Amino acid sequence: MNTKVRYGVRTAMELALKKPGEDIYQKDISINQEISYKYLDQIIAGLKSAGLVTTVSGKKSGYILTREPGRISVYDIYTAFNPGLAVVECLSDEEVCKKEERCAAKHFWEELNDVVERYLKSITINDLLEKQVEINKQLAE
């Protein structure tokens, strides 16, 4: 998982913590998630292009998720920054493997790819927030 995906997940989590009527600004996300303001521009742009985040305008502008956190999967965020999942290069749509027809390992990689994809699709931002609450409780004890 590249940095954009990891930071995209953290940004979505930060936005999901927003209370109704509360504005979340890029500066706040940058500080809270320790992501440089400049790099966060790229993260938010990717999430906006994927339709996961939108800008709220008004007296003060900010960002919000376009869907409930339980309806945004980690895979949604992954695909905001990548054309598709490929655990190895030979599974990429952009890659043509000369050994494709005679490679038994390819079937293994395809199955692994399917498992990873299903897992990423099964975990939502809400699931991660629930886990974060558990962690925070443990740390407070």
FIVEX-868881 format. One record per atom (N, C-alpha, C): residue number from 0; atom name; residue in one letter; y, x, z. Coordinates in pm, whole numbers, padded with zeros to 5 digits. Layout:
residues N
(atom NUM CA A (Y X Z))
...
END
This chain:
residues 141
(atom 0 N M (-00117 00084 00000))
(atom 0 CA M (00000 00000 00000))
(atom 0 C M (00124 00089 00000))
(atom 1 N N (00209 00065 -00095))
(atom 1 CA N (00329 00148 -00103))
(atom 1 C N (00436 00101 -00004))
(atom 2 N T (00540 00179 00008))
(atom 2 CA T (00646 00152 00103))
(atom 2 C T (00714 00019 00076))
(atom 3 N K (00734 -00016 -00050))
(atom 3 CA K (00801 -00143 -00081))
(atom 3 C K (00721 -00261 -00027))
(atom 4 N V (00590 -00256 -00039))
(atom 4 CA V (00508 -00365 00013))
(atom 4 C V (00517 -00370 00165))
(atom 5 N R (00503 -00256 00229))
(atom 5 CA R (00509 -00251 00375))
(atom 5 C R (00645 -00299 00427))
(atom 6 N Y (00752 -00252 00364))
(atom 6 CA Y (00885 -00295 00406))
(atom 6 C Y (00911 -00440 00367))
(atom 7 N G (00851 -00486 00258))
(atom 7 CA G (00863 -00626 00219))
(atom 7 C G (00801 -00718 00323))
(atom 8 N V (00688 -00678 00377))
(atom 8 CA V (00622 -00755 00483))
(atom 8 C V (00712 -00758 00607))
(atom 9 N R (00764 -00643 00645))
(atom 9 CA R (00851 -00637 00762))
(atom 9 C R (00978 -00720 00743))
(atom 10 N T (01034 -00717 00623))
(atom 10 CA T (01154 -00796 00593))
(atom 10 C T (01123 -00945 00602))
(atom 11 N A (01011 -00986 00545))
(atom 11 CA A (00972 -01127 00550))
(atom 11 C A (00948 -01171 00695))
(atom 12 N M (00887 -01085 00774))
(atom 12 CA M (00867 -01117 00915))
(atom 12 C M (01000 -01134 00987))
(atom 13 N E (01093 -01047 00959))
(atom 13 CA E (01225 -01054 01021))
(atom 13 C E (01293 -01186 00984))
(atom 14 N L (01284 -01225 00858))
(atom 14 CA L (01344 -01351 00814))
(atom 14 C L (01273 -01472 00874))
(atom 15 N A (01144 -01460 00894))
(atom 15 CA A (01066 -01570 00951))
(atom 15 C A (01102 -01594 01098))
(atom 16 N L (01153 -01493 01165))
(atom 16 CA L (01194 -01507 01305))
(atom 16 C L (01325 -01582 01320))
(atom 17 N K (01394 -01604 01209))
(atom 17 CA K (01525 -01670 01209))
(atom 17 C K (01512 -01811 01266))
(atom 18 N K (01602 -01844 01355))
(atom 18 CA K (01606 -01978 01411))
(atom 18 C K (01694 -02067 01322))
(atom 19 N P (01669 -02199 01319))
(atom 19 CA P (01752 -02287 01236))
(atom 19 C P (01901 -02268 01267))
(atom 20 N G (01979 -02254 01163))
(atom 20 CA G (02123 -02236 01178))
(atom 20 C G (02166 -02093 01203))
(atom 21 N E (02069 -02005 01225))
(atom 21 CA E (02100 -01865 01250))
(atom 21 C E (02105 -01790 01117))
(atom 22 N D (02207 -01707 01101))
(atom 22 CA D (02220 -01627 00980))
(atom 22 C D (02157 -01489 01002))
(atom 23 N I (02081 -01445 00905))
(atom 23 CA I (02023 -01311 00909))
(atom 23 C I (02086 -01233 00794))
(atom 24 N Y (02145 -01123 00828))
(atom 24 CA Y (02215 -01041 00730))
(atom 24 C Y (02135 -00915 00701))
(atom 25 N Q (02162 -00857 00588))
(atom 25 CA Q (02092 -00736 00547))
(atom 25 C Q (02111 -00625 00651))
(atom 26 N K (02230 -00616 00707))
(atom 26 CA K (02257 -00514 00809))
(atom 26 C K (02165 -00532 00929))
(atom 27 N D (02143 -00658 00970))
(atom 27 CA D (02056 -00686 01085))
(atom 27 C D (01912 -00646 01055))
(atom 28 N I (01865 -00681 00936))
(atom 28 CA I (01728 -00645 00897))
(atom 28 C I (01714 -00493 00895))
(atom 29 N S (01812 -00428 00837))
(atom 29 CA S (01811 -00282 00828))
(atom 29 C S (01799 -00218 00966))
(atom 30 N I (01879 -00266 01059))
(atom 30 CA I (01877 -00210 01195))
(atom 30 C I (01748 -00245 01267))
(atom 31 N N (01712 -00373 01267))
(atom 31 CA N (01594 -00418 01342))
(atom 31 C N (01464 -00358 01290))
(atom 32 N Q (01454 -00339 01159))
(atom 32 CA Q (01330 -00291 01100))
(atom 32 C Q (01336 -00141 01065))
(atom 33 N E (01448 -00079 01094))
(atom 33 CA E (01465 00064 01068))
(atom 33 C E (01436 00099 00922))
(atom 34 N I (01498 00021 00835))
(atom 34 CA I (01489 00042 00691))
(atom 34 C I (01631 00075 00643))
(atom 35 N S (01645 00180 00565))
(atom 35 CA S (01779 00215 00520))
(atom 35 C S (01839 00098 00443))
(atom 36 N Y (01968 00079 00461))
(atom 36 CA Y (02040 -00032 00398))
(atom 36 C Y (02023 -00026 00246))
(atom 37 N K (02035 00092 00191))
(atom 37 CA K (02025 00109 00045))
(atom 37 C K (01884 00073 -00006))
(atom 38 N Y (01781 00119 00065))
(atom 38 CA Y (01644 00089 00023))
(atom 38 C Y (01613 -00059 00043))
(atom 39 N L (01672 -00118 00146))
(atom 39 CA L (01651 -00260 00172))
(atom 39 C L (01705 -00345 00056))
(atom 40 N D (01809 -00296 -00012))
(atom 40 CA D (01858 -00364 -00133))
(atom 40 C D (01744 -00386 -00232))
(atom 41 N Q (01664 -00282 -00254))
(atom 41 CA Q (01553 -00290 -00349))
(atom 41 C Q (01445 -00387 -00299))
(atom 42 N I (01420 -00384 -00169))
(atom 42 CA I (01319 -00471 -00111))
(atom 42 C I (01361 -00617 -00128))
(atom 43 N I (01483 -00648 -00090))
(atom 43 CA I (01531 -00786 -00101))
(atom 43 C I (01537 -00830 -00247))
(atom 44 N A (01577 -00741 -00335))
(atom 44 CA A (01580 -00775 -00479))
(atom 44 C A (01440 -00812 -00528))
(atom 45 N G (01339 -00736 -00489))
(atom 45 CA G (01202 -00766 -00528))
(atom 45 C G (01153 -00898 -00472))
(atom 46 N L (01185 -00924 -00346))
(atom 46 CA L (01144 -01050 -00284))
(atom 46 C L (01217 -01169 -00347))
(atom 47 N K (01344 -01149 -00383))
(atom 47 CA K (01419 -01255 -00450))
(atom 47 C K (01362 -01281 -00590))
(atom 48 N S (01332 -01175 -00665))
(atom 48 CA S (01275 -01190 -00799))
(atom 48 C S (01143 -01265 -00796))
(atom 49 N A (01067 -01246 -00690))
(atom 49 CA A (00938 -01313 -00675))
(atom 49 C A (00953 -01455 -00622))
(atom 50 N G (01075 -01495 -00591))
(atom 50 CA G (01098 -01630 -00541))
(atom 50 C G (01061 -01649 -00395))
(atom 51 N L (01053 -01541 -00319))
(atom 51 CA L (01015 -01550 -00178))
(atom 51 C L (01136 -01556 -00085))
(atom 52 N V (01248 -01504 -00131))
(atom 52 CA V (01371 -01498 -00051))
(atom 52 C V (01486 -01547 -00138))
(atom 53 N T (01581 -01611 -00072))
(atom 53 CA T (01702 -01652 -00142))
(atom 53 C T (01823 -01622 -00055))
(atom 54 N T (01937 -01618 -00119))
(atom 54 CA T (02062 -01594 -00049))
(atom 54 C T (02120 -01727 -00004))
(atom 55 N V (02168 -01729 00117))
(atom 55 CA V (02238 -01847 00169))
(atom 55 C V (02385 -01816 00162))
(atom 56 N S (02459 -01901 00094))
(atom 56 CA S (02603 -01877 00085))
(atom 56 C S (02676 -01977 00174))
(atom 57 N G (02796 -01947 00199))
(atom 57 CA G (02877 -02031 00285))
(atom 57 C G (02978 -01944 00355))
(atom 58 N K (03018 -01988 00474))
(atom 58 CA K (03115 -01911 00551))
(atom 58 C K (03067 -01767 00570))
(atom 59 N K (02940 -01757 00606))
(atom 59 CA K (02877 -01625 00617))
(atom 59 C K (02748 -01632 00536))
(atom 60 N S (02728 -01538 00449))
(atom 60 CA S (02605 -01542 00369))
(atom 60 C S (02497 -01460 00438))
(atom 61 N G (02376 -01497 00410))
(atom 61 CA G (02261 -01428 00466))
(atom 61 C G (02141 -01454 00378))
(atom 62 N Y (02022 -01434 00432))
(atom 62 CA Y (01899 -01454 00356))
(atom 62 C Y (01806 -01546 00433))
(atom 63 N I (01725 -01619 00357))
(atom 63 CA I (01620 -01702 00415))
(atom 63 C I (01496 -01693 00327))
(atom 64 N L (01381 -01725 00386))
(atom 64 CA L (01258 -01737 00309))
(atom 64 C L (01264 -01868 00232))
(atom 65 N T (01205 -01872 00116))
(atom 65 CA T (01206 -01994 00035))
(atom 65 C T (01092 -02088 00072))
(atom 66 N R (00997 -02038 00150))
(atom 66 CA R (00882 -02120 00194))
(atom 66 C R (00860 -02096 00343))
(atom 67 N E (00783 -02181 00402))
(atom 67 CA E (00743 -02163 00541))
(atom 67 C E (00661 -02034 00552))
(atom 68 N P (00672 -01961 00663))
(atom 68 CA P (00597 -01834 00679))
(atom 68 C P (00446 -01851 00664))
(atom 69 N G (00394 -01969 00695))
(atom 69 CA G (00251 -01995 00679))
(atom 69 C G (00209 -02016 00534))
(atom 70 N R (00306 -02021 00444))
(atom 70 CA R (00277 -02040 00301))
(atom 70 C R (00312 -01917 00218))
(atom 71 N I (00341 -01805 00287))
(atom 71 CA I (00368 -01678 00218))
(atom 71 C I (00261 -01580 00263))
(atom 72 N S (00179 -01538 00170))
(atom 72 CA S (00072 -01444 00203))
(atom 72 C S (00117 -01300 00181))
(atom 73 N V (00043 -01210 00239))
(atom 73 CA V (00070 -01068 00217))
(atom 73 C V (00051 -01037 00069))
(atom 74 N Y (-00043 -01105 00004))
(atom 74 CA Y (-00063 -01086 -00140))
(atom 74 C Y (00061 -01127 -00219))
(atom 75 N D (00128 -01235 -00178))
(atom 75 CA D (00252 -01276 -00245))
(atom 75 C D (00354 -01163 -00240))
(atom 76 N I (00363 -01098 -00126))
(atom 76 CA I (00459 -00988 -00112))
(atom 76 C I (00411 -00868 -00193))
(atom 77 N Y (00282 -00841 -00190))
(atom 77 CA Y (00228 -00731 -00270))
(atom 77 C Y (00264 -00748 -00417))
(atom 78 N T (00243 -00868 -00469))
(atom 78 CA T (00268 -00890 -00612))
(atom 78 C T (00418 -00898 -00645))
(atom 79 N A (00503 -00906 -00544))
(atom 79 CA A (00647 -00898 -00568))
(atom 79 C A (00686 -00758 -00615))
(atom 80 N F (00603 -00661 -00582))
(atom 80 CA F (00635 -00522 -00614))
(atom 80 C F (00533 -00454 -00705))
(atom 81 N N (00423 -00523 -00734))
(atom 81 CA N (00316 -00467 -00817))
(atom 81 C N (00265 -00574 -00912))
(atom 82 N P (00224 -00536 -01032))
(atom 82 CA P (00178 -00636 -01129))
(atom 82 C P (00047 -00703 -01089))
(atom 83 N G (-00033 -00640 -01010))
(atom 83 CA G (-00161 -00694 -00967))
(atom 83 C G (-00232 -00589 -00884))
(atom 84 N L (-00337 -00630 -00817))
(atom 84 CA L (-00410 -00538 -00730))
(atom 84 C L (-00514 -00460 -00810))
(atom 85 N A (-00516 -00331 -00789))
(atom 85 CA A (-00618 -00245 -00848))
(atom 85 C A (-00645 -00132 -00749))
(atom 86 N V (-00759 -00141 -00679))
(atom 86 CA V (-00790 -00039 -00578))
(atom 86 C V (-00816 00097 -00642))
(atom 87 N V (-00851 00097 -00769))
(atom 87 CA V (-00864 00220 -00847))
(atom 87 C V (-00799 00199 -00983))
(atom 88 N E (-00755 00307 -01044))
(atom 88 CA E (-00681 00298 -01169))
(atom 88 C E (-00757 00227 -01281))
(atom 89 N C (-00887 00243 -01285))
(atom 89 CA C (-00963 00185 -01397))
(atom 89 C C (-00963 00032 -01395))
(atom 90 N L (-00920 -00029 -01284))
(atom 90 CA L (-00913 -00175 -01278))
(atom 90 C L (-00776 -00228 -01320))
(atom 91 N S (-00683 -00139 -01336))
(atom 91 CA S (-00548 -00177 -01374))
(atom 91 C S (-00545 -00226 -01518))
(atom 92 N D (-00462 -00327 -01542))
(atom 92 CA D (-00445 -00378 -01679))
(atom 92 C D (-00384 -00272 -01770))
(atom 93 N E (-00315 -00178 -01710))
(atom 93 CA E (-00246 -00074 -01787))
(atom 93 C E (-00338 00044 -01821))
(atom 94 N E (-00453 00048 -01761))
(atom 94 CA E (-00543 00162 -01777))
(atom 94 C E (-00664 00123 -01862))
(atom 95 N V (-00701 00205 -01956))
(atom 95 CA V (-00822 00185 -02035))
(atom 95 C V (-00915 00300 -02003))
(atom 96 N C (-01032 00267 -01951))
(atom 96 CA C (-01127 00370 -01911))
(atom 96 C C (-01230 00391 -02022))
(atom 97 N K (-01249 00515 -02059))
(atom 97 CA K (-01346 00548 -02164))
(atom 97 C K (-01489 00524 -02119))
(atom 98 N K (-01512 00526 -01988))
(atom 98 CA K (-01647 00510 -01934))
(atom 98 C K (-01679 00366 -01893))
(atom 99 N E (-01588 00276 -01918))
(atom 99 CA E (-01597 00139 -01867))
(atom 99 C E (-01734 00073 -01890))
(atom 100 N E (-01788 00084 -02008))
(atom 100 CA E (-01912 00014 -02040))
(atom 100 C E (-02037 00081 -01983))
(atom 101 N R (-02023 00205 -01942))
(atom 101 CA R (-02142 00275 -01891))
(atom 101 C R (-02124 00323 -01746))
(atom 102 N C (-02034 00260 -01674))
(atom 102 CA C (-02002 00304 -01538))
(atom 102 C C (-02049 00201 -01435))
(atom 103 N A (-02154 00235 -01362))
(atom 103 CA A (-02206 00146 -01258))
(atom 103 C A (-02109 00133 -01142))
(atom 104 N A (-02031 00235 -01116))
(atom 104 CA A (-01937 00232 -01004))
(atom 104 C A (-01827 00128 -01026))
(atom 105 N K (-01799 00099 -01150))
(atom 105 CA K (-01692 00002 -01178))
(atom 105 C K (-01720 -00132 -01113))
(atom 106 N H (-01845 -00173 -01112))
(atom 106 CA H (-01881 -00300 -01050))
(atom 106 C H (-01853 -00297 -00900))
(atom 107 N F (-01880 -00184 -00837))
(atom 107 CA F (-01847 -00168 -00696))
(atom 107 C F (-01697 -00183 -00674))
(atom 108 N W (-01618 -00114 -00755))
(atom 108 CA W (-01473 -00119 -00740))
(atom 108 C W (-01419 -00260 -00764))
(atom 109 N E (-01478 -00331 -00861))
(atom 109 CA E (-01435 -00469 -00887))
(atom 109 C E (-01464 -00559 -00765))
(atom 110 N E (-01580 -00542 -00705))
(atom 110 CA E (-01614 -00622 -00587))
(atom 110 C E (-01523 -00588 -00470))
(atom 111 N L (-01497 -00459 -00450))
(atom 111 CA L (-01406 -00418 -00344))
(atom 111 C L (-01267 -00475 -00369))
(atom 112 N N (-01223 -00468 -00492))
(atom 112 CA N (-01092 -00521 -00529))
(atom 112 C N (-01084 -00671 -00495))
(atom 113 N D (-01191 -00745 -00525))
(atom 113 CA D (-01195 -00888 -00496))
(atom 113 C D (-01187 -00914 -00345))
(atom 114 N V (-01258 -00834 -00267))
(atom 114 CA V (-01256 -00849 -00121))
(atom 114 C V (-01116 -00824 -00067))
(atom 115 N V (-01053 -00717 -00112))
(atom 115 CA V (-00918 -00683 -00066))
(atom 115 C V (-00820 -00792 -00107))
(atom 116 N E (-00830 -00838 -00231))
(atom 116 CA E (-00739 -00942 -00278))
(atom 116 C E (-00753 -01071 -00196))
(atom 117 N R (-00878 -01112 -00172))
(atom 117 CA R (-00900 -01233 -00091))
(atom 117 C R (-00843 -01216 00049))
(atom 118 N Y (-00861 -01098 00107))
(atom 118 CA Y (-00809 -01072 00241))
(atom 118 C Y (-00656 -01079 00243))
(atom 119 N L (-00591 -01015 00147))
(atom 119 CA L (-00444 -01019 00140))
(atom 119 C L (-00393 -01161 00121))
(atom 120 N K (-00467 -01241 00046))
(atom 120 CA K (-00429 -01380 00026))
(atom 120 C K (-00452 -01465 00150))
(atom 121 N S (-00543 -01424 00235))
(atom 121 CA S (-00578 -01503 00354))
(atom 121 C S (-00484 -01480 00472))
(atom 122 N I (-00408 -01373 00469))
(atom 122 CA I (-00317 -01340 00579))
(atom 122 C I (-00174 -01380 00541))
(atom 123 N T (-00113 -01462 00626))
(atom 123 CA T (00023 -01508 00600))
(atom 123 C T (00122 -01437 00692))
(atom 124 N I (00247 -01453 00659))
(atom 124 CA I (00354 -01400 00745))
(atom 124 C I (00344 -01464 00883))
(atom 125 N N (00310 -01591 00889))
(atom 125 CA N (00294 -01657 01018))
(atom 125 C N (00182 -01594 01101))
(atom 126 N D (00071 -01558 01036))
(atom 126 CA D (-00039 -01490 01106))
(atom 126 C D (00010 -01359 01168))
(atom 127 N L (00090 -01285 01093))
(atom 127 CA L (00142 -01158 01143))
(atom 127 C L (00240 -01180 01257))
(atom 128 N L (00320 -01285 01250))
(atom 128 CA L (00412 -01316 01359))
(atom 128 C L (00337 -01350 01486))
(atom 129 N E (00229 -01427 01474))
(atom 129 CA E (00147 -01461 01591))
(atom 129 C E (00090 -01334 01654))
(atom 130 N K (00044 -01243 01572))
(atom 130 CA K (-00009 -01116 01622))
(atom 130 C K (00102 -01036 01691))
(atom 131 N Q (00223 -01039 01634))
(atom 131 CA Q (00335 -00967 01694))
(atom 131 C Q (00369 -01022 01832))
(atom 132 N V (00361 -01155 01847))
(atom 132 CA V (00386 -01217 01977))
(atom 132 C V (00285 -01166 02080))
(atom 133 N E (00157 -01158 02039))
(atom 133 CA E (00053 -01106 02128))
(atom 133 C E (00082 -00962 02170))
(atom 134 N I (00119 -00881 02074))
(atom 134 CA I (00151 -00740 02101))
(atom 134 C I (00268 -00731 02198))
(atom 135 N N (00373 -00809 02172))
(atom 135 CA N (00491 -00807 02258))
(atom 135 C N (00456 -00848 02402))
(atom 136 N K (00367 -00947 02417))
(atom 136 CA K (00324 -00990 02551))
(atom 136 C K (00251 -00876 02622))
(atom 137 N Q (00161 -00810 02550))
(atom 137 CA Q (00085 -00699 02608))
(atom 137 C Q (00177 -00585 02651))
(atom 138 N L (00278 -00558 02571))
(atom 138 CA L (00371 -00450 02603))
(atom 138 C L (00457 -00484 02724))
(atom 139 N A (00484 -00614 02743))
(atom 139 CA A (00569 -00657 02854))
(atom 139 C A (00496 -00654 02988))
(atom 140 N E (00364 -00654 02984))
(atom 140 CA E (00284 -00655 03108))
(atom 140 C E (00282 -00522 03176))
END
